[in-house]
């Protein structure tokens, strides 16, 4: 479990992540505050080396049931990055 301090901006204060092969973070369970625990599968893919930093250019989040069984619809979050500039 990761607990972020108040000065760190994050969508939730507490998170649990399960890492798979290839640096993927396929499962992330987040404490949603008002909603209590909400569980989602957070898929990071299509990694790119940007100035020595490995960054996933796709991040998709799905709902899940039970023991992390993916619910394919609706897709909850879709982030597809194009150009990445590090300053």
PyMOL Python script that loads the backbone (N, CA, C, O; Angstrom):
from pymol import cmd

cmd.read_pdbstr("""\
ATOM      1  N   UNK A   1       0.850  -1.179   0.000  1.00  0.00           N
ATOM      2  CA  UNK A   1       0.000   0.000   0.000  1.00  0.00           C
ATOM      3  C   UNK A   1       0.887   1.230   0.000  1.00  0.00           C
ATOM      4  O   UNK A   1       1.851   1.324   0.759  1.00  0.00           O
ATOM      5  N   UNK A   2       0.544   2.158  -0.857  1.00  0.00           N
ATOM      6  CA  UNK A   2       1.241   3.436  -0.927  1.00  0.00           C
ATOM      7  C   UNK A   2       0.307   4.486  -0.362  1.00  0.00           C
ATOM      8  O   UNK A   2      -0.847   4.583  -0.780  1.00  0.00           O
ATOM      9  N   UNK A   3       0.792   5.269   0.579  1.00  0.00           N
ATOM     10  CA  UNK A   3       0.040   6.406   1.105  1.00  0.00           C
ATOM     11  C   UNK A   3       0.795   7.663   0.725  1.00  0.00           C
ATOM     12  O   UNK A   3       1.916   7.891   1.179  1.00  0.00           O
ATOM     13  N   UNK A   4       0.173   8.474  -0.110  1.00  0.00           N
ATOM     14  CA  UNK A   4       0.818   9.695  -0.577  1.00  0.00           C
ATOM     15  C   UNK A   4       0.640  10.803   0.451  1.00  0.00           C
ATOM     16  O   UNK A   4      -0.451  10.955   1.001  1.00  0.00           O
ATOM     17  N   UNK A   5       1.692  11.584   0.726  1.00  0.00           N
ATOM     18  CA  UNK A   5       1.547  12.726   1.633  1.00  0.00           C
ATOM     19  C   UNK A   5       0.654  13.789   0.991  1.00  0.00           C
ATOM     20  O   UNK A   5       0.466  13.801  -0.225  1.00  0.00           O
ATOM     21  N   UNK A   6       0.109  14.673   1.813  1.00  0.00           N
ATOM     22  CA  UNK A   6      -0.837  15.680   1.335  1.00  0.00           C
ATOM     23  C   UNK A   6      -0.274  16.578   0.231  1.00  0.00           C
ATOM     24  O   UNK A   6      -1.029  17.028  -0.631  1.00  0.00           O
ATOM     25  N   UNK A   7       1.036  16.848   0.237  1.00  0.00           N
ATOM     26  CA  UNK A   7       1.605  17.751  -0.760  1.00  0.00           C
ATOM     27  C   UNK A   7       1.798  17.091  -2.134  1.00  0.00           C
ATOM     28  O   UNK A   7       2.105  17.781  -3.105  1.00  0.00           O
ATOM     29  N   UNK A   8       1.622  15.769  -2.228  1.00  0.00           N
ATOM     30  CA  UNK A   8       1.744  15.074  -3.502  1.00  0.00           C
ATOM     31  C   UNK A   8       0.361  14.993  -4.149  1.00  0.00           C
ATOM     32  O   UNK A   8      -0.581  14.471  -3.555  1.00  0.00           O
ATOM     33  N   UNK A   9       0.251  15.508  -5.356  1.00  0.00           N
ATOM     34  CA  UNK A   9      -1.027  15.500  -6.066  1.00  0.00           C
ATOM     35  C   UNK A   9      -1.242  14.127  -6.697  1.00  0.00           C
ATOM     36  O   UNK A   9      -0.427  13.677  -7.503  1.00  0.00           O
ATOM     37  N   UNK A  10      -2.324  13.471  -6.335  1.00  0.00           N
ATOM     38  CA  UNK A  10      -2.662  12.156  -6.864  1.00  0.00           C
ATOM     39  C   UNK A  10      -4.178  12.036  -6.873  1.00  0.00           C
ATOM     40  O   UNK A  10      -4.861  12.740  -6.129  1.00  0.00           O
ATOM     41  N   UNK A  11      -4.709  11.147  -7.712  1.00  0.00           N
ATOM     42  CA  UNK A  11      -6.157  10.989  -7.783  1.00  0.00           C
ATOM     43  C   UNK A  11      -6.725  10.382  -6.508  1.00  0.00           C
ATOM     44  O   UNK A  11      -7.910  10.554  -6.221  1.00  0.00           O
ATOM     45  N   UNK A  12      -5.897   9.673  -5.737  1.00  0.00           N
ATOM     46  CA  UNK A  12      -6.330   9.130  -4.456  1.00  0.00           C
ATOM     47  C   UNK A  12      -5.163   9.200  -3.469  1.00  0.00           C
ATOM     48  O   UNK A  12      -4.001   9.251  -3.870  1.00  0.00           O
ATOM     49  N   UNK A  13      -5.484   9.202  -2.198  1.00  0.00           N
ATOM     50  CA  UNK A  13      -4.485   9.303  -1.142  1.00  0.00           C
ATOM     51  C   UNK A  13      -3.777   7.970  -0.915  1.00  0.00           C
ATOM     52  O   UNK A  13      -2.585   7.945  -0.609  1.00  0.00           O
ATOM     53  N   UNK A  14      -4.510   6.853  -1.066  1.00  0.00           N
ATOM     54  CA  UNK A  14      -3.941   5.515  -0.855  1.00  0.00           C
ATOM     55  C   UNK A  14      -4.151   4.665  -2.091  1.00  0.00           C
ATOM     56  O   UNK A  14      -5.220   4.688  -2.700  1.00  0.00           O
ATOM     57  N   UNK A  15      -3.109   3.905  -2.462  1.00  0.00           N
ATOM     58  CA  UNK A  15      -3.200   3.039  -3.632  1.00  0.00           C
ATOM     59  C   UNK A  15      -2.441   1.748  -3.380  1.00  0.00           C
ATOM     60  O   UNK A  15      -1.448   1.722  -2.653  1.00  0.00           O
ATOM     61  N   UNK A  16      -2.931   0.672  -3.999  1.00  0.00           N
ATOM     62  CA  UNK A  16      -2.228  -0.605  -4.019  1.00  0.00           C
ATOM     63  C   UNK A  16      -1.990  -0.934  -5.482  1.00  0.00           C
ATOM     64  O   UNK A  16      -2.930  -0.910  -6.277  1.00  0.00           O
ATOM     65  N   UNK A  17      -0.753  -1.242  -5.857  1.00  0.00           N
ATOM     66  CA  UNK A  17      -0.442  -1.586  -7.237  1.00  0.00           C
ATOM     67  C   UNK A  17       0.198  -2.958  -7.301  1.00  0.00           C
ATOM     68  O   UNK A  17       0.990  -3.329  -6.434  1.00  0.00           O
ATOM     69  N   UNK A  18      -0.151  -3.709  -8.336  1.00  0.00           N
ATOM     70  CA  UNK A  18       0.427  -5.032  -8.591  1.00  0.00           C
ATOM     71  C   UNK A  18       1.169  -4.937  -9.907  1.00  0.00           C
ATOM     72  O   UNK A  18       0.568  -4.607 -10.929  1.00  0.00           O
ATOM     73  N   UNK A  19       2.472  -5.222  -9.905  1.00  0.00           N
ATOM     74  CA  UNK A  19       3.277  -5.066 -11.105  1.00  0.00           C
ATOM     75  C   UNK A  19       3.508  -6.398 -11.778  1.00  0.00           C
ATOM     76  O   UNK A  19       3.793  -7.404 -11.128  1.00  0.00           O
ATOM     77  N   UNK A  20       3.378  -6.388 -13.104  1.00  0.00           N
ATOM     78  CA  UNK A  20       3.616  -7.584 -13.900  1.00  0.00           C
ATOM     79  C   UNK A  20       4.935  -7.455 -14.637  1.00  0.00           C
ATOM     80  O   UNK A  20       5.745  -6.580 -14.331  1.00  0.00           O
ATOM     81  N   UNK A  21       5.141  -8.317 -15.596  1.00  0.00           N
ATOM     82  CA  UNK A  21       6.379  -8.286 -16.374  1.00  0.00           C
ATOM     83  C   UNK A  21       6.389  -7.071 -17.295  1.00  0.00           C
ATOM     84  O   UNK A  21       5.340  -6.530 -17.645  1.00  0.00           O
ATOM     85  N   UNK A  22       7.563  -6.661 -17.672  1.00  0.00           N
ATOM     86  CA  UNK A  22       7.693  -5.545 -18.617  1.00  0.00           C
ATOM     87  C   UNK A  22       7.343  -4.198 -18.031  1.00  0.00           C
ATOM     88  O   UNK A  22       6.938  -3.301 -18.770  1.00  0.00           O
ATOM     89  N   UNK A  23       7.485  -4.024 -16.735  1.00  0.00           N
ATOM     90  CA  UNK A  23       7.229  -2.765 -16.045  1.00  0.00           C
ATOM     91  C   UNK A  23       5.760  -2.371 -16.036  1.00  0.00           C
ATOM     92  O   UNK A  23       5.441  -1.229 -15.707  1.00  0.00           O
ATOM     93  N   UNK A  24       4.867  -3.267 -16.382  1.00  0.00           N
ATOM     94  CA  UNK A  24       3.441  -2.931 -16.417  1.00  0.00           C
ATOM     95  C   UNK A  24       2.875  -2.834 -15.015  1.00  0.00           C
ATOM     96  O   UNK A  24       3.330  -3.529 -14.106  1.00  0.00           O
ATOM     97  N   UNK A  25       1.897  -1.987 -14.839  1.00  0.00           N
ATOM     98  CA  UNK A  25       1.161  -1.890 -13.586  1.00  0.00           C
ATOM     99  C   UNK A  25      -0.287  -2.263 -13.897  1.00  0.00           C
ATOM    100  O   UNK A  25      -1.146  -1.385 -13.981  1.00  0.00           O
ATOM    101  N   UNK A  26      -0.568  -3.570 -14.072  1.00  0.00           N
ATOM    102  CA  UNK A  26      -1.881  -3.959 -14.564  1.00  0.00           C
ATOM    103  C   UNK A  26      -3.006  -3.787 -13.564  1.00  0.00           C
ATOM    104  O   UNK A  26      -4.159  -3.653 -13.973  1.00  0.00           O
ATOM    105  N   UNK A  27      -2.722  -3.785 -12.274  1.00  0.00           N
ATOM    106  CA  UNK A  27      -3.814  -3.662 -11.317  1.00  0.00           C
ATOM    107  C   UNK A  27      -3.508  -2.573 -10.314  1.00  0.00           C
ATOM    108  O   UNK A  27      -2.425  -2.542  -9.729  1.00  0.00           O
ATOM    109  N   UNK A  28      -4.447  -1.691 -10.118  1.00  0.00           N
ATOM    110  CA  UNK A  28      -4.289  -0.639  -9.130  1.00  0.00           C
ATOM    111  C   UNK A  28      -5.607  -0.505  -8.393  1.00  0.00           C
ATOM    112  O   UNK A  28      -6.656  -0.312  -9.007  1.00  0.00           O
ATOM    113  N   UNK A  29      -5.552  -0.606  -7.088  1.00  0.00           N
ATOM    114  CA  UNK A  29      -6.760  -0.452  -6.280  1.00  0.00           C
ATOM    115  C   UNK A  29      -6.613   0.854  -5.524  1.00  0.00           C
ATOM    116  O   UNK A  29      -5.628   1.064  -4.816  1.00  0.00           O
ATOM    117  N   UNK A  30      -7.587   1.724  -5.675  1.00  0.00           N
ATOM    118  CA  UNK A  30      -7.481   3.064  -5.118  1.00  0.00           C
ATOM    119  C   UNK A  30      -8.578   3.326  -4.108  1.00  0.00           C
ATOM    120  O   UNK A  30      -9.717   2.892  -4.279  1.00  0.00           O
ATOM    121  N   UNK A  31      -8.222   4.044  -3.051  1.00  0.00           N
ATOM    122  CA  UNK A  31      -9.212   4.463  -2.065  1.00  0.00           C
ATOM    123  C   UNK A  31      -9.804   5.768  -2.539  1.00  0.00           C
ATOM    124  O   UNK A  31      -9.101   6.772  -2.653  1.00  0.00           O
ATOM    125  N   UNK A  32     -11.088   5.759  -2.816  1.00  0.00           N
ATOM    126  CA  UNK A  32     -11.730   6.905  -3.444  1.00  0.00           C
ATOM    127  C   UNK A  32     -12.307   7.942  -2.529  1.00  0.00           C
ATOM    128  O   UNK A  32     -12.995   8.845  -3.004  1.00  0.00           O
ATOM    129  N   UNK A  33     -12.064   7.865  -1.241  1.00  0.00           N
ATOM    130  CA  UNK A  33     -12.576   8.888  -0.332  1.00  0.00           C
ATOM    131  C   UNK A  33     -14.070   8.761  -0.146  1.00  0.00           C
ATOM    132  O   UNK A  33     -14.519   7.959   0.673  1.00  0.00           O
ATOM    133  N   UNK A  34     -14.856   9.532  -0.886  1.00  0.00           N
ATOM    134  CA  UNK A  34     -16.311   9.530  -0.722  1.00  0.00           C
ATOM    135  C   UNK A  34     -16.925   8.169  -1.045  1.00  0.00           C
ATOM    136  O   UNK A  34     -17.891   7.756  -0.404  1.00  0.00           O
ATOM    137  N   UNK A  35     -16.372   7.478  -2.027  1.00  0.00           N
ATOM    138  CA  UNK A  35     -16.934   6.204  -2.472  1.00  0.00           C
ATOM    139  C   UNK A  35     -16.337   5.018  -1.719  1.00  0.00           C
ATOM    140  O   UNK A  35     -16.727   3.876  -1.966  1.00  0.00           O
ATOM    141  N   UNK A  36     -15.392   5.271  -0.800  1.00  0.00           N
ATOM    142  CA  UNK A  36     -14.723   4.161  -0.135  1.00  0.00           C
ATOM    143  C   UNK A  36     -13.739   3.526  -1.098  1.00  0.00           C
ATOM    144  O   UNK A  36     -13.121   4.222  -1.903  1.00  0.00           O
ATOM    145  N   UNK A  37     -13.586   2.200  -1.024  1.00  0.00           N
ATOM    146  CA  UNK A  37     -12.656   1.524  -1.933  1.00  0.00           C
ATOM    147  C   UNK A  37     -13.302   1.347  -3.288  1.00  0.00           C
ATOM    148  O   UNK A  37     -14.399   0.799  -3.397  1.00  0.00           O
ATOM    149  N   UNK A  38     -12.626   1.808  -4.310  1.00  0.00           N
ATOM    150  CA  UNK A  38     -13.058   1.531  -5.673  1.00  0.00           C
ATOM    151  C   UNK A  38     -11.893   0.824  -6.344  1.00  0.00           C
ATOM    152  O   UNK A  38     -10.743   1.232  -6.183  1.00  0.00           O
ATOM    153  N   UNK A  39     -12.175  -0.220  -7.086  1.00  0.00           N
ATOM    154  CA  UNK A  39     -11.126  -1.042  -7.659  1.00  0.00           C
ATOM    155  C   UNK A  39     -11.106  -0.892  -9.164  1.00  0.00           C
ATOM    156  O   UNK A  39     -12.147  -0.939  -9.819  1.00  0.00           O
ATOM    157  N   UNK A  40      -9.922  -0.711  -9.704  1.00  0.00           N
ATOM    158  CA  UNK A  40      -9.791  -0.596 -11.144  1.00  0.00           C
ATOM    159  C   UNK A  40      -8.520  -1.256 -11.614  1.00  0.00           C
ATOM    160  O   UNK A  40      -7.541  -1.351 -10.874  1.00  0.00           O
ATOM    161  N   UNK A  41      -8.542  -1.712 -12.852  1.00  0.00           N
ATOM    162  CA  UNK A  41      -7.346  -2.271 -13.488  1.00  0.00           C
ATOM    163  C   UNK A  41      -6.742  -1.189 -14.360  1.00  0.00           C
ATOM    164  O   UNK A  41      -7.380  -0.692 -15.288  1.00  0.00           O
ATOM    165  N   UNK A  42      -5.527  -0.836 -14.057  1.00  0.00           N
ATOM    166  CA  UNK A  42      -4.836   0.265 -14.700  1.00  0.00           C
ATOM    167  C   UNK A  42      -3.738  -0.323 -15.582  1.00  0.00           C
ATOM    168  O   UNK A  42      -2.721  -0.803 -15.080  1.00  0.00           O
ATOM    169  N   UNK A  43      -3.944  -0.284 -16.891  1.00  0.00           N
ATOM    170  CA  UNK A  43      -2.996  -0.876 -17.831  1.00  0.00           C
ATOM    171  C   UNK A  43      -2.111   0.206 -18.428  1.00  0.00           C
ATOM    172  O   UNK A  43      -2.603   1.156 -19.037  1.00  0.00           O
ATOM    173  N   UNK A  44      -0.805   0.060 -18.251  1.00  0.00           N
ATOM    174  CA  UNK A  44       0.180   0.963 -18.842  1.00  0.00           C
ATOM    175  C   UNK A  44       0.916   0.178 -19.924  1.00  0.00           C
ATOM    176  O   UNK A  44       1.339  -0.955 -19.695  1.00  0.00           O
ATOM    177  N   UNK A  45       1.069   0.785 -21.102  1.00  0.00           N
ATOM    178  CA  UNK A  45       1.705   0.054 -22.198  1.00  0.00           C
ATOM    179  C   UNK A  45       2.390   1.018 -23.162  1.00  0.00           C
ATOM    180  O   UNK A  45       2.375   2.235 -22.977  1.00  0.00           O
ATOM    181  N   UNK A  46       2.985   0.435 -24.188  1.00  0.00           N
ATOM    182  CA  UNK A  46       3.699   1.167 -25.239  1.00  0.00           C
ATOM    183  C   UNK A  46       4.696   2.148 -24.634  1.00  0.00           C
ATOM    184  O   UNK A  46       4.587   3.365 -24.783  1.00  0.00           O
ATOM    185  N   UNK A  47       5.673   1.561 -23.945  1.00  0.00           N
ATOM    186  CA  UNK A  47       6.695   2.344 -23.260  1.00  0.00           C
ATOM    187  C   UNK A  47       7.660   2.960 -24.260  1.00  0.00           C
ATOM    188  O   UNK A  47       7.979   2.362 -25.289  1.00  0.00           O
ATOM    189  N   UNK A  48       8.118   4.160 -23.943  1.00  0.00           N
ATOM    190  CA  UNK A  48       9.053   4.885 -24.786  1.00  0.00           C
ATOM    191  C   UNK A  48      10.168   5.457 -23.898  1.00  0.00           C
ATOM    192  O   UNK A  48       9.920   5.918 -22.784  1.00  0.00           O
ATOM    193  N   UNK A  49      11.388   5.417 -24.415  1.00  0.00           N
ATOM    194  CA  UNK A  49      12.515   6.005 -23.716  1.00  0.00           C
ATOM    195  C   UNK A  49      12.594   7.473 -24.127  1.00  0.00           C
ATOM    196  O   UNK A  49      12.876   7.791 -25.282  1.00  0.00           O
ATOM    197  N   UNK A  50      12.342   8.363 -23.167  1.00  0.00           N
ATOM    198  CA  UNK A  50      12.389   9.801 -23.429  1.00  0.00           C
ATOM    199  C   UNK A  50      13.514  10.383 -22.571  1.00  0.00           C
ATOM    200  O   UNK A  50      13.364  10.537 -21.359  1.00  0.00           O
ATOM    201  N   UNK A  51      14.621  10.700 -23.201  1.00  0.00           N
ATOM    202  CA  UNK A  51      15.780  11.259 -22.510  1.00  0.00           C
ATOM    203  C   UNK A  51      16.203  10.404 -21.311  1.00  0.00           C
ATOM    204  O   UNK A  51      16.544  10.928 -20.251  1.00  0.00           O
ATOM    205  N   UNK A  52      16.176   9.078 -21.499  1.00  0.00           N
ATOM    206  CA  UNK A  52      16.610   8.154 -20.454  1.00  0.00           C
ATOM    207  C   UNK A  52      15.541   7.770 -19.450  1.00  0.00           C
ATOM    208  O   UNK A  52      15.805   6.975 -18.548  1.00  0.00           O
ATOM    209  N   UNK A  53      14.347   8.311 -19.583  1.00  0.00           N
ATOM    210  CA  UNK A  53      13.241   7.979 -18.689  1.00  0.00           C
ATOM    211  C   UNK A  53      12.250   7.124 -19.463  1.00  0.00           C
ATOM    212  O   UNK A  53      11.778   7.524 -20.527  1.00  0.00           O
ATOM    213  N   UNK A  54      11.932   5.942 -18.930  1.00  0.00           N
ATOM    214  CA  UNK A  54      10.979   5.037 -19.588  1.00  0.00           C
ATOM    215  C   UNK A  54       9.564   5.436 -19.181  1.00  0.00           C
ATOM    216  O   UNK A  54       9.215   5.422 -18.001  1.00  0.00           O
ATOM    217  N   UNK A  55       8.757   5.791 -20.176  1.00  0.00           N
ATOM    218  CA  UNK A  55       7.416   6.326 -19.931  1.00  0.00           C
ATOM    219  C   UNK A  55       6.390   5.523 -20.721  1.00  0.00           C
ATOM    220  O   UNK A  55       6.564   5.312 -21.921  1.00  0.00           O
ATOM    221  N   UNK A  56       5.296   5.064 -20.050  1.00  0.00           N
ATOM    222  CA  UNK A  56       4.230   4.412 -20.813  1.00  0.00           C
ATOM    223  C   UNK A  56       3.427   5.475 -21.563  1.00  0.00           C
ATOM    224  O   UNK A  56       3.002   6.464 -20.965  1.00  0.00           O
ATOM    225  N   UNK A  57       3.218   5.283 -22.851  1.00  0.00           N
ATOM    226  CA  UNK A  57       2.490   6.282 -23.632  1.00  0.00           C
ATOM    227  C   UNK A  57       0.995   5.993 -23.691  1.00  0.00           C
ATOM    228  O   UNK A  57       0.218   6.819 -24.171  1.00  0.00           O
ATOM    229  N   UNK A  58       0.595   4.830 -23.208  1.00  0.00           N
ATOM    230  CA  UNK A  58      -0.833   4.503 -23.120  1.00  0.00           C
ATOM    231  C   UNK A  58      -1.148   4.097 -21.682  1.00  0.00           C
ATOM    232  O   UNK A  58      -0.406   3.343 -21.054  1.00  0.00           O
ATOM    233  N   UNK A  59      -2.263   4.615 -21.180  1.00  0.00           N
ATOM    234  CA  UNK A  59      -2.721   4.276 -19.833  1.00  0.00           C
ATOM    235  C   UNK A  59      -4.232   4.165 -19.889  1.00  0.00           C
ATOM    236  O   UNK A  59      -4.930   5.167 -20.044  1.00  0.00           O
ATOM    237  N   UNK A  60      -4.734   2.947 -19.763  1.00  0.00           N
ATOM    238  CA  UNK A  60      -6.167   2.703 -19.822  1.00  0.00           C
ATOM    239  C   UNK A  60      -6.608   2.064 -18.518  1.00  0.00           C
ATOM    240  O   UNK A  60      -5.924   1.188 -17.989  1.00  0.00           O
ATOM    241  N   UNK A  61      -7.759   2.502 -17.994  1.00  0.00           N
ATOM    242  CA  UNK A  61      -8.269   1.985 -16.725  1.00  0.00           C
ATOM    243  C   UNK A  61      -9.665   1.404 -16.937  1.00  0.00           C
ATOM    244  O   UNK A  61     -10.554   2.049 -17.493  1.00  0.00           O
ATOM    245  N   UNK A  62      -9.827   0.160 -16.475  1.00  0.00           N
ATOM    246  CA  UNK A  62     -11.108  -0.551 -16.558  1.00  0.00           C
ATOM    247  C   UNK A  62     -11.596  -0.869 -15.146  1.00  0.00           C
ATOM    248  O   UNK A  62     -10.799  -0.971 -14.213  1.00  0.00           O
ATOM    249  N   UNK A  63     -12.888  -1.023 -15.001  1.00  0.00           N
ATOM    250  CA  UNK A  63     -13.451  -1.534 -13.744  1.00  0.00           C
ATOM    251  C   UNK A  63     -13.125  -3.020 -13.658  1.00  0.00           C
ATOM    252  O   UNK A  63     -12.813  -3.656 -14.665  1.00  0.00           O
ATOM    253  N   UNK A  64     -13.198  -3.559 -12.465  1.00  0.00           N
ATOM    254  CA  UNK A  64     -12.996  -4.994 -12.313  1.00  0.00           C
ATOM    255  C   UNK A  64     -13.898  -5.525 -11.214  1.00  0.00           C
ATOM    256  O   UNK A  64     -14.430  -4.774 -10.397  1.00  0.00           O
ATOM    257  N   UNK A  65     -14.053  -6.829 -11.218  1.00  0.00           N
ATOM    258  CA  UNK A  65     -14.897  -7.518 -10.243  1.00  0.00           C
ATOM    259  C   UNK A  65     -14.082  -8.605  -9.556  1.00  0.00           C
ATOM    260  O   UNK A  65     -13.083  -9.083 -10.094  1.00  0.00           O
ATOM    261  N   UNK A  66     -14.520  -8.986  -8.367  1.00  0.00           N
ATOM    262  CA  UNK A  66     -13.923 -10.125  -7.681  1.00  0.00           C
ATOM    263  C   UNK A  66     -12.418 -10.059  -7.604  1.00  0.00           C
ATOM    264  O   UNK A  66     -11.849  -9.062  -7.160  1.00  0.00           O
ATOM    265  N   UNK A  67     -11.774 -11.129  -8.040  1.00  0.00           N
ATOM    266  CA  UNK A  67     -10.326 -11.251  -7.961  1.00  0.00           C
ATOM    267  C   UNK A  67      -9.675 -10.635  -9.200  1.00  0.00           C
ATOM    268  O   UNK A  67      -9.010 -11.327  -9.972  1.00  0.00           O
ATOM    269  N   UNK A  68      -9.875  -9.317  -9.383  1.00  0.00           N
ATOM    270  CA  UNK A  68      -9.296  -8.551 -10.486  1.00  0.00           C
ATOM    271  C   UNK A  68      -9.711  -9.080 -11.858  1.00  0.00           C
ATOM    272  O   UNK A  68      -8.879  -9.184 -12.759  1.00  0.00           O
ATOM    273  N   UNK A  69     -10.994  -9.415 -12.021  1.00  0.00           N
ATOM    274  CA  UNK A  69     -11.520  -9.816 -13.328  1.00  0.00           C
ATOM    275  C   UNK A  69     -11.986  -8.564 -14.067  1.00  0.00           C
ATOM    276  O   UNK A  69     -12.872  -7.851 -13.598  1.00  0.00           O
ATOM    277  N   UNK A  70     -11.384  -8.304 -15.222  1.00  0.00           N
ATOM    278  CA  UNK A  70     -11.654  -7.098 -15.988  1.00  0.00           C
ATOM    279  C   UNK A  70     -13.093  -7.026 -16.472  1.00  0.00           C
ATOM    280  O   UNK A  70     -13.638  -8.015 -16.962  1.00  0.00           O
ATOM    281  N   UNK A  71     -13.711  -5.848 -16.335  1.00  0.00           N
ATOM    282  CA  UNK A  71     -15.018  -5.534 -16.909  1.00  0.00           C
ATOM    283  C   UNK A  71     -14.712  -4.639 -18.112  1.00  0.00           C
ATOM    284  O   UNK A  71     -14.332  -3.483 -17.929  1.00  0.00           O
ATOM    285  N   UNK A  72     -14.873  -5.156 -19.361  1.00  0.00           N
ATOM    286  CA  UNK A  72     -14.391  -4.438 -20.539  1.00  0.00           C
ATOM    287  C   UNK A  72     -15.094  -3.123 -20.857  1.00  0.00           C
ATOM    288  O   UNK A  72     -14.497  -2.253 -21.490  1.00  0.00           O
ATOM    289  N   UNK A  73     -16.322  -2.958 -20.444  1.00  0.00           N
ATOM    290  CA  UNK A  73     -17.041  -1.718 -20.748  1.00  0.00           C
ATOM    291  C   UNK A  73     -17.770  -1.246 -19.511  1.00  0.00           C
ATOM    292  O   UNK A  73     -18.318  -2.051 -18.758  1.00  0.00           O
ATOM    293  N   UNK A  74     -17.778   0.037 -19.304  1.00  0.00           N
ATOM    294  CA  UNK A  74     -17.145   1.072 -20.104  1.00  0.00           C
ATOM    295  C   UNK A  74     -15.670   1.219 -19.733  1.00  0.00           C
ATOM    296  O   UNK A  74     -15.267   0.888 -18.618  1.00  0.00           O
ATOM    297  N   UNK A  75     -14.874   1.716 -20.671  1.00  0.00           N
ATOM    298  CA  UNK A  75     -13.497   2.085 -20.396  1.00  0.00           C
ATOM    299  C   UNK A  75     -13.569   3.340 -19.525  1.00  0.00           C
ATOM    300  O   UNK A  75     -14.161   4.340 -19.931  1.00  0.00           O
ATOM    301  N   UNK A  76     -12.971   3.296 -18.329  1.00  0.00           N
ATOM    302  CA  UNK A  76     -13.116   4.396 -17.372  1.00  0.00           C
ATOM    303  C   UNK A  76     -12.175   5.562 -17.660  1.00  0.00           C
ATOM    304  O   UNK A  76     -12.575   6.722 -17.555  1.00  0.00           O
ATOM    305  N   UNK A  77     -10.935   5.262 -18.021  1.00  0.00           N
ATOM    306  CA  UNK A  77      -9.948   6.305 -18.311  1.00  0.00           C
ATOM    307  C   UNK A  77      -9.128   5.863 -19.510  1.00  0.00           C
ATOM    308  O   UNK A  77      -8.712   4.708 -19.596  1.00  0.00           O
ATOM    309  N   UNK A  78      -8.896   6.786 -20.437  1.00  0.00           N
ATOM    310  CA  UNK A  78      -8.029   6.492 -21.584  1.00  0.00           C
ATOM    311  C   UNK A  78      -7.084   7.676 -21.785  1.00  0.00           C
ATOM    312  O   UNK A  78      -7.511   8.795 -22.072  1.00  0.00           O
ATOM    313  N   UNK A  79      -5.797   7.401 -21.627  1.00  0.00           N
ATOM    314  CA  UNK A  79      -4.775   8.416 -21.848  1.00  0.00           C
ATOM    315  C   UNK A  79      -3.827   7.856 -22.903  1.00  0.00           C
ATOM    316  O   UNK A  79      -3.182   6.830 -22.683  1.00  0.00           O
ATOM    317  N   UNK A  80      -3.743   8.525 -24.040  1.00  0.00           N
ATOM    318  CA  UNK A  80      -2.832   8.165 -25.118  1.00  0.00           C
ATOM    319  C   UNK A  80      -1.934   9.384 -25.362  1.00  0.00           C
ATOM    320  O   UNK A  80      -2.407  10.436 -25.791  1.00  0.00           O
ATOM    321  N   UNK A  81      -0.646   9.232 -25.086  1.00  0.00           N
ATOM    322  CA  UNK A  81       0.282  10.350 -25.226  1.00  0.00           C
ATOM    323  C   UNK A  81       0.967  10.319 -26.576  1.00  0.00           C
ATOM    324  O   UNK A  81       1.349   9.262 -27.077  1.00  0.00           O
ATOM    325  N   UNK A  82       1.114  11.490 -27.150  1.00  0.00           N
ATOM    326  CA  UNK A  82       1.839  11.626 -28.404  1.00  0.00           C
ATOM    327  C   UNK A  82       3.237  12.120 -28.117  1.00  0.00           C
ATOM    328  O   UNK A  82       4.095  11.359 -27.669  1.00  0.00           O
ATOM    329  N   UNK A  83       3.467  13.392 -28.377  1.00  0.00           N
ATOM    330  CA  UNK A  83       4.783  13.982 -28.153  1.00  0.00           C
ATOM    331  C   UNK A  83       5.007  14.190 -26.656  1.00  0.00           C
ATOM    332  O   UNK A  83       4.135  14.696 -25.950  1.00  0.00           O
ATOM    333  N   UNK A  84       6.185  13.794 -26.187  1.00  0.00           N
ATOM    334  CA  UNK A  84       6.535  13.972 -24.770  1.00  0.00           C
ATOM    335  C   UNK A  84       7.800  14.808 -24.708  1.00  0.00           C
ATOM    336  O   UNK A  84       8.819  14.461 -25.304  1.00  0.00           O
ATOM    337  N   UNK A  85       7.721  15.916 -23.979  1.00  0.00           N
ATOM    338  CA  UNK A  85       8.863  16.808 -23.819  1.00  0.00           C
ATOM    339  C   UNK A  85       9.189  16.897 -22.331  1.00  0.00           C
ATOM    340  O   UNK A  85       8.318  17.185 -21.510  1.00  0.00           O
ATOM    341  N   UNK A  86      10.445  16.649 -21.998  1.00  0.00           N
ATOM    342  CA  UNK A  86      10.898  16.768 -20.609  1.00  0.00           C
ATOM    343  C   UNK A  86      11.707  18.047 -20.481  1.00  0.00           C
ATOM    344  O   UNK A  86      12.681  18.253 -21.206  1.00  0.00           O
ATOM    345  N   UNK A  87      11.297  18.900 -19.556  1.00  0.00           N
ATOM    346  CA  UNK A  87      11.998  20.192 -19.362  1.00  0.00           C
ATOM    347  C   UNK A  87      12.716  20.181 -18.035  1.00  0.00           C
ATOM    348  O   UNK A  87      13.364  21.164 -17.675  1.00  0.00           O
TER     349      UNK A  87
END
""", "prot")
cmd.dss("prot")
cmd.show_as("cartoon", "prot")
cmd.util.cbc("prot")
cmd.orient("prot")
